[in-house]
Amino acid sequence: MAADNKKKKTIQILQKYSMLVAGIILMALAVNLIYEPMGLVTGGVSGIAIVVKYLTEPFIEGGGVPVWLTNVLFNVPLFLLAFWMEGKKYIVSGLVGTVIFTLALYLIPVCNLQLEDKLLGALFGGALTGVGIGLVFSVSASTGGTDLLAMLIHDKKRHISAPQILYVIDGTIILSGAMVFGISNALYAIIAVFITTKFSDAILEGLKFAKMAYIISNEYEKIANVILTSMDRGVTGVYAKGMYSNADKKMLFCVVSKKEIVQIIEISKKMDPNS
């Protein structure tokens, strides 16, 4: 029995990291094959990196500061700040993804696909990024960057949601791209962001904005406490009765985002595998 559980856990870990690597490779392909060659700044650290590379091209032999290097230079102090402010809270989920993303950006050659139609580039790049982000989020991982920065700001400014902060950060990055590459490119970048959102939503939970999570468990107090403290989500408990067993039970329910539904399942199964 113990051997079966160990084998099952190993398979789950392999599946998780396979999805993580696959998602990150898709994201890196979008950056190196479409966004960077076409000058599309869609936000995030990769958007900052594309702007930095363009601005440093006249001064650095070989075509400016590489995108992967800017990714490292931005994320290293950010993770150190996160560790100083919050301990290991955001380190585990983001560090692995950040390292893999940096390696993918480094190993995948920058190649201009010669797409004359920037709309096609925006659509294709947005689709690649959206599927990639969906796969990464589905295993409760991240690639650090502006997502991590938004969460750190949210922890200090609780009245502002992390998505709102992220919109402001990424909007500022897209605006900087407009100043460097022009308004036309910025508009195509916005189209790419829209497509990214739609594809990542489809990968995670379809097109619904939020999900109601129902949890039935004998460890309801532990589960509720973890959700309240680690996810900052409200939880409601109600009494229920199992119609087959005729036993009284406690049911928890809470409203969560598409990304958080995976985290809810992981918390529940960790506290009570039978939940």
Phi and psi in degrees as a GROMACS rama.xvg file:
@    title "Ramachandran Plot"
@    xaxis  label "Phi"
@    yaxis  label "Psi"
@TYPE xy
-64.4019  -37.7688  ALA-2
-65.9196  -38.5339  ALA-3
-64.5766  -41.972  ASP-4
-64.2754  -39.4263  ASN-5
-66.1512  -40.9416  LYS-6
-64.6668  -42.1855  LYS-7
-63.1721  -41.4176  LYS-8
-65.9752  -39.3316  LYS-9
-62.628  -42.7844  THR-10
-62.9205  -41.68  ILE-11
-62.7012  -40.8751  GLN-12
-64.8196  -43.3523  ILE-13
-63.2529  -40.8702  LEU-14
-63.7917  -42.0598  GLN-15
-61.0315  -48.5875  LYS-16
-75.0661  -26.4281  TYR-17
-65.0094  -43.8369  SER-18
-66.1778  -38.6506  MET-19
-62.5775  -48.5117  LEU-20
-64.5846  -43.1177  VAL-21
-61.126  -44.307  ALA-22
-63.1429  -42.5281  GLY-23
-68.0942  -38.0781  ILE-24
-61.6576  -41.5763  ILE-25
-61.598  -42.2766  LEU-26
-63.8051  -42.5833  MET-27
-67.1877  -36.585  ALA-28
-61.0815  -42.3051  LEU-29
-61.3434  -40.8929  ALA-30
-68.817  -50.9588  VAL-31
-78.8031  -25.2566  ASN-32
-101.022  -21.5211  LEU-33
-126.091  -61.5101  ILE-34
-62.3008  -49.3184  TYR-35
-66.9473  -50.4809  GLU-36
-61.7191  -31.6571  PRO-37
-95.1313  -4.09906  MET-38
68.6973  39.0782  GLY-39
-100.721  113.628  LEU-40
-101.474  104.624  VAL-41
-102.878  16.2182  THR-42
96.4341  -176.951  GLY-43
72.1484  176.86  GLY-44
-65.4059  -33.7669  VAL-45
-62.7577  -34.4468  SER-46
-65.5259  -44.1263  GLY-47
-59.2129  -43.2781  ILE-48
-63.8223  -37.5817  ALA-49
-65.2409  -41.5524  ILE-50
-64.2719  -45.2601  VAL-51
-60.9723  -43.431  VAL-52
-61.6124  -43.9247  LYS-53
-63.3287  -43.3661  TYR-54
-70.9602  -25.2635  LEU-55
-96.9586  -2.54801  THR-56
-56.9285  -39.7995  GLU-57
-69.5225  -16.8465  PRO-58
-108.172  -18.1842  PHE-59
-120.372  123.904  ILE-60
-66.3608  134.985  GLU-61
104.124  -0.462636  GLY-62
105.226  31.6199  GLY-63
83.6352  -178.265  GLY-64
-70.2269  123.937  VAL-65
-60.5495  149.994  PRO-66
-60.906  -40.9748  VAL-67
-63.6935  -35.5006  TRP-68
-69.3501  -41.8961  LEU-69
-61.5911  -36.6775  THR-70
-59.8277  -42.0307  ASN-71
-67.0607  -48.9898  VAL-72
-62.5588  -29.6168  LEU-73
-80.2038  -42.2581  PHE-74
-79.8795  -32.4103  ASN-75
-58.4906  -54.7606  VAL-76
-64.629  -29.2451  PRO-77
-67.0266  -42.2503  LEU-78
-69.7817  -35.358  PHE-79
-63.6786  -41.3862  LEU-80
-64.2228  -41.7958  LEU-81
-62.8893  -40.6283  ALA-82
-66.8333  -38.3139  PHE-83
-68.553  -38.168  TRP-84
-83.2395  -41.2656  MET-85
-125.15  6.22901  GLU-86
69.3519  -136.864  GLY-87
-88.3373  7.48058  LYS-88
-53.0851  -46.2473  LYS-89
-108.404  -2.88936  TYR-90
-70.7046  -51.3517  ILE-91
-60.8982  -45.8697  VAL-92
-72.3155  -24.1765  SER-93
-106.727  -28.3599  GLY-94
-66.4834  -44.5798  LEU-95
-61.3675  -46.3788  VAL-96
-61.7561  -38.8872  GLY-97
-65.5495  -42.8356  THR-98
-63.6173  -45.3952  VAL-99
-64.6803  -40.8821  ILE-100
-63.5624  -41.6209  PHE-101
-63.2536  -43.4667  THR-102
-62.8513  -40.3612  LEU-103
-64.362  -42.2537  ALA-104
-63.0501  -34.5061  LEU-105
-74.5668  -41.1032  TYR-106
-83.1299  -32.0482  LEU-107
-80.171  119.63  ILE-108
-67.7208  141.635  PRO-109
-72.2193  123.33  VAL-110
-141.377  125.538  CYS-111
-80.7855  116.286  ASN-112
-76.1744  -0.0187517  LEU-113
59.056  40.1225  GLN-114
-79.4748  109.689  LEU-115
-73.5254  -28.0711  GLU-116
-93.1074  109.253  ASP-117
-68.533  -25.8937  LYS-118
-63.5682  -41.8996  LEU-119
-61.8926  -41.2251  LEU-120
-62.4418  -42.4119  GLY-121
-64.027  -41.7992  ALA-122
-67.4974  -46.9729  LEU-123
-68.6778  -43.7749  PHE-124
-63.633  -41.6479  GLY-125
-63.046  -38.6785  GLY-126
-65.8132  -46.048  ALA-127
-59.3206  -47.7042  LEU-128
-64.5656  -41.8321  THR-129
-62.7872  -46.1723  GLY-130
-63.5126  -41.2827  VAL-131
-62.0776  -47.9628  GLY-132
-62.8385  -40.6636  ILE-133
-59.2528  -42.9344  GLY-134
-65.8921  -41.9849  LEU-135
-64.4901  -47.232  VAL-136
-66.3184  -29.4403  PHE-137
-67.3516  -18.8807  SER-138
-108.847  21.7705  VAL-139
58.1202  37.624  SER-140
-115.801  177.007  ALA-141
-154.077  174.619  SER-142
-114.047  25.6461  THR-143
67.3098  -134.672  GLY-144
64.0962  -140.201  GLY-145
-67.4076  -26.5443  THR-146
-60.0344  -46.619  ASP-147
-65.3063  -42.0649  LEU-148
-60.9814  -41.4533  LEU-149
-63.276  -40.9621  ALA-150
-66.1967  -38.3119  MET-151
-65.9144  -41.5464  LEU-152
-65.9461  -40.5919  ILE-153
-61.4845  -36.6236  HIS-154
-63.2777  -25.7477  ASP-155
-97.9706  -22.9225  LYS-156
-123.015  74.2411  LYS-157
-64.4021  -20.353  ARG-158
-76.555  -9.42652  HIS-159
-112.742  126.858  ILE-160
-71.9778  153.674  SER-161
-60.1254  -42.67  ALA-162
-59.8602  -38.1856  PRO-163
-63.1337  -43.3205  GLN-164
-63.156  -41.8527  ILE-165
-64.0954  -38.3603  LEU-166
-60.9706  -41.1545  TYR-167
-66.2247  -45.1317  VAL-168
-62.4217  -51.2941  ILE-169
-67.4816  -33.6566  ASP-170
-62.5112  -39.713  GLY-171
-64.6757  -39.8455  THR-172
-65.7592  -42.8397  ILE-173
-62.9216  -38.5546  ILE-174
-62.7257  -40.3989  LEU-175
-63.9332  -35.9584  SER-176
-64.3131  -36.4264  GLY-177
-64.2981  -37.0876  ALA-178
-69.289  -30.1734  MET-179
-90.6865  -45.9395  VAL-180
-104.423  -6.73198  PHE-181
103.607  158.152  GLY-182
-63.3984  -39.2933  ILE-183
-58.0391  -47.2046  SER-184
-63.1872  -37.3196  ASN-185
-64.0755  -38.7632  ALA-186
-66.2681  -39.6235  LEU-187
-65.5225  -35.9105  TYR-188
-63.8072  -39.0379  ALA-189
-64.119  -38.8136  ILE-190
-61.1982  -42.3185  ILE-191
-61.77  -40.9523  ALA-192
-62.9228  -41.8199  VAL-193
-61.3938  -45.7281  PHE-194
-64.5969  -39.9569  ILE-195
-57.1412  -46.501  THR-196
-60.8969  -45.1491  THR-197
-63.7623  -43.373  LYS-198
-70.5658  -40.5491  PHE-199
-66.3848  -37.8958  SER-200
-60.8699  -43.8909  ASP-201
-64.3304  -37.8846  ALA-202
-67.2098  -39.7531  ILE-203
-78.3049  -66.6599  LEU-204
-143.21  26.6241  GLU-205
80.0165  -153.266  GLY-206
-100.464  1.42991  LEU-207
-75.0249  145.831  LYS-208
-73.5864  -37.9727  PHE-209
-144.59  165.59  ALA-210
-128.128  145.379  LYS-211
-95.126  118.835  MET-212
-96.7882  127.493  ALA-213
-111.738  128.037  TYR-214
-127.989  123.625  ILE-215
-114.278  119.7  ILE-216
-160.351  150.152  SER-217
-75.0055  -16.0217  ASN-218
-101.363  38.416  GLU-219
-61.5355  -34.3632  TYR-220
-66.4381  -43.3832  GLU-221
-64.2133  -44.7091  LYS-222
-62.8698  -45.6109  ILE-223
-61.4419  -40.6293  ALA-224
-64.9092  -41.2711  ASN-225
-65.5169  -42.6796  VAL-226
-62.7254  -42.846  ILE-227
-65.0278  -41.67  LEU-228
-85.8895  -40.1276  THR-229
-91.533  -26.0204  SER-230
-109.807  -11.1122  MET-231
56.5418  43.3043  ASP-232
-117.828  142.608  ARG-233
-73.7315  144.545  GLY-234
-130.229  136.427  VAL-235
-117.233  134.969  THR-236
-111.443  136.48  GLY-237
-133.292  154.404  VAL-238
-81.643  140.034  TYR-239
-137.825  165.169  ALA-240
-129.797  128.563  LYS-241
-73.8462  118.433  GLY-242
-71.7088  -25.7385  MET-243
-81.2397  -47.046  TYR-244
-88.3115  -15.7335  SER-245
60.5641  26.1884  ASN-246
-100.116  144.141  ALA-247
-74.1833  136.837  ASP-248
-135.456  166.194  LYS-249
-114.708  128.959  LYS-250
-115.229  133.018  MET-251
-103.318  145.845  LEU-252
-145.104  146.144  PHE-253
-155.014  154.212  CYS-254
-94.0804  127.371  VAL-255
-133.158  162.452  VAL-256
-77.5788  172.562  SER-257
-62.1016  -41.085  LYS-258
-67.0412  -35.8016  LYS-259
-78.0839  -15.1909  GLU-260
-61.3577  -34.7651  ILE-261
-66.2052  -41.1057  VAL-262
-65.7732  -38.3495  GLN-263
-59.8999  -45.2371  ILE-264
-63.0049  -42.779  ILE-265
-64.4913  -42.0581  GLU-266
-62.4868  -46.2495  ILE-267
-61.6429  -46.1472  SER-268
-69.7522  -30.4008  LYS-269
-70.4256  -41.8762  LYS-270
-74.8603  -35.2714  MET-271
-152.174  100.633  ASP-272
-58.0265  -20.6202  PRO-273
-93.2656  5.36641  ASN-274
